[in-house]
Structures are given as C-alpha cells and as structure tokens.
Amino acid sequence: MQPSTGNIFSDPLVNKNTPESFESLVVTDDLLIERIVTGETFTTPGPWYDQDKDEWVVLLQGHAELEFEDDEVLSLNRGDYIFIPAHKRHRVKAVSKSPNCIWLAIHGNLK
C-alpha cells in the first residue's frame, strides 16, 4: 500500500456546483474515515441517517446543526465533536455556507 496524502482543509466545492462532497480517507472491513465538505444551507432538513455502524464526527470548519429523531437539535461549531451510536436516527438540519463546513467522520464498531 502506498502512502496517501492530502490536505484536510482543501475545499472541493470552490469550483463546483455540488453542495456536498464525500472523500474516503481510510477504508477497511471494520473502519471508514471520511472527509465531508458541505456548503449548502438547507431550506429543508436532509434525509434521516440510520447507520449500521457507530459514528464519531468532528466539525473542523464552519457551523452546523444536527437534528435527532427525538427532536433534539445540536449546534456544532469548529472543533466540536459527537459520538452517534449505530441506528440513532439523525440528519443535518443546517450548515454554514461561508465558510463551508469540513467534517471528519469515523465509522465503525466504536463502543
């Protein structure tokens, strides 16, 4: 396996009309580490995520709101992180557009 490099703060949305970008940084049978860049302010909340794996996510840049099925809304700013257990239904309610949000998400059996 060759070393892989990049810049976590590069913004793939700058020259694209895509509101969201997913980049897998590490993928194994038991683990997924991905970088997510979002630059769209949602006028309606996104779809519910009901994931088979636990997720630990940190917001590296921007501001975002996550909504959970029990009506809890969590406001995240740069540096804030959260552990979301598998099958805890959640969705992105809103994100900042300037600056775009940059997330680092780790998926796996993390308990």
C-alpha positions as CSV (number, residue, x, y, z in Angstrom):
1,M,0.0,0.0,0.0
2,Q,1.4,3.4,-1.0
3,P,1.3,6.4,1.4
4,S,-1.6,8.7,0.8
5,T,-1.5,12.4,1.5
6,G,-3.8,15.4,1.1
7,N,-5.0,18.5,2.9
8,I,-7.9,18.2,5.3
9,F,-8.8,21.8,4.7
10,S,-8.8,21.9,0.9
11,D,-12.2,22.8,-0.4
12,P,-13.5,20.7,-3.3
13,L,-16.7,22.9,-3.5
14,V,-14.9,26.1,-4.5
15,N,-15.1,25.4,-8.3
16,K,-18.1,23.0,-8.3
17,N,-21.8,23.4,-8.2
18,T,-22.0,20.4,-5.8
19,P,-23.4,21.3,-2.4
20,E,-21.7,18.3,-0.7
21,S,-18.5,16.2,-1.2
22,F,-17.5,12.9,0.5
23,E,-13.9,11.6,0.4
24,S,-13.0,8.2,1.8
25,L,-9.6,8.6,3.5
26,V,-9.3,5.1,5.1
27,V,-11.4,2.1,4.3
28,T,-11.2,-1.3,5.9
29,D,-13.7,-4.0,6.6
30,D,-14.2,-2.5,10.1
31,L,-13.5,1.2,9.7
32,L,-14.3,4.1,7.4
33,I,-12.7,7.5,7.9
34,E,-14.1,10.1,5.6
35,R,-13.9,13.8,5.0
36,I,-17.2,15.6,4.2
37,V,-17.4,19.1,2.9
38,T,-20.9,20.8,2.9
39,G,-21.6,24.2,1.6
40,E,-25.3,24.4,1.2
41,T,-27.7,26.0,3.7
42,F,-30.6,23.6,3.8
43,T,-34.0,25.1,3.3
44,T,-35.5,21.8,4.4
45,P,-33.7,19.2,6.6
46,G,-31.9,16.4,4.8
47,P,-32.9,12.7,4.9
48,W,-32.7,10.7,8.2
49,Y,-29.5,8.7,8.5
50,D,-29.9,5.3,10.1
51,Q,-26.5,3.8,10.0
52,D,-25.4,0.3,10.8
53,K,-22.1,1.5,12.4
54,D,-21.3,3.9,15.1
55,E,-20.1,7.3,14.0
56,W,-17.7,9.8,15.7
57,V,-17.6,13.1,13.9
58,V,-15.8,16.4,14.5
59,L,-16.6,19.7,12.7
60,L,-13.2,21.2,11.6
61,Q,-14.6,24.3,10.0
62,G,-17.9,26.1,9.9
63,H,-21.1,25.9,11.8
64,A,-23.8,23.1,11.6
65,E,-26.9,21.9,13.3
66,L,-27.7,18.2,13.6
67,E,-31.3,17.1,14.4
68,F,-32.2,13.8,16.0
69,E,-35.4,11.9,15.6
70,D,-36.4,12.7,19.2
71,D,-36.4,16.4,18.2
72,E,-33.1,17.2,19.9
73,V,-31.1,19.7,17.9
74,L,-27.3,20.0,18.5
75,S,-25.5,23.1,17.4
76,L,-21.8,22.4,16.4
77,N,-19.0,24.9,15.9
78,R,-15.4,24.5,14.8
79,G,-13.8,21.8,17.0
80,D,-17.0,20.3,18.4
81,Y,-17.4,16.6,18.1
82,I,-20.1,14.0,18.8
83,F,-20.4,10.2,19.1
84,I,-23.5,8.9,17.4
85,P,-24.4,5.3,18.2
86,A,-25.5,3.0,15.4
87,H,-29.1,3.3,14.4
88,K,-29.5,6.7,16.3
89,R,-31.5,8.4,13.5
90,H,-30.2,11.9,12.7
91,R,-29.8,14.4,9.9
92,V,-28.2,17.6,9.0
93,K,-30.6,20.4,9.7
94,A,-28.4,23.4,8.6
95,V,-24.8,24.2,7.7
96,S,-22.8,27.4,7.1
97,K,-22.0,28.3,3.5
98,S,-19.2,30.8,4.3
99,P,-17.1,29.1,5.4
100,N,-18.1,25.7,4.1
101,C,-18.3,23.0,6.7
102,I,-15.5,20.5,6.8
103,W,-16.2,17.3,8.8
104,L,-14.0,14.4,9.8
105,A,-16.2,11.3,10.3
106,I,-15.1,7.9,11.7
107,H,-17.5,5.0,11.2
108,G,-17.1,1.5,12.8
109,N,-17.9,-0.5,15.9
110,L,-16.5,2.2,18.2
111,K,-18.1,1.4,21.5
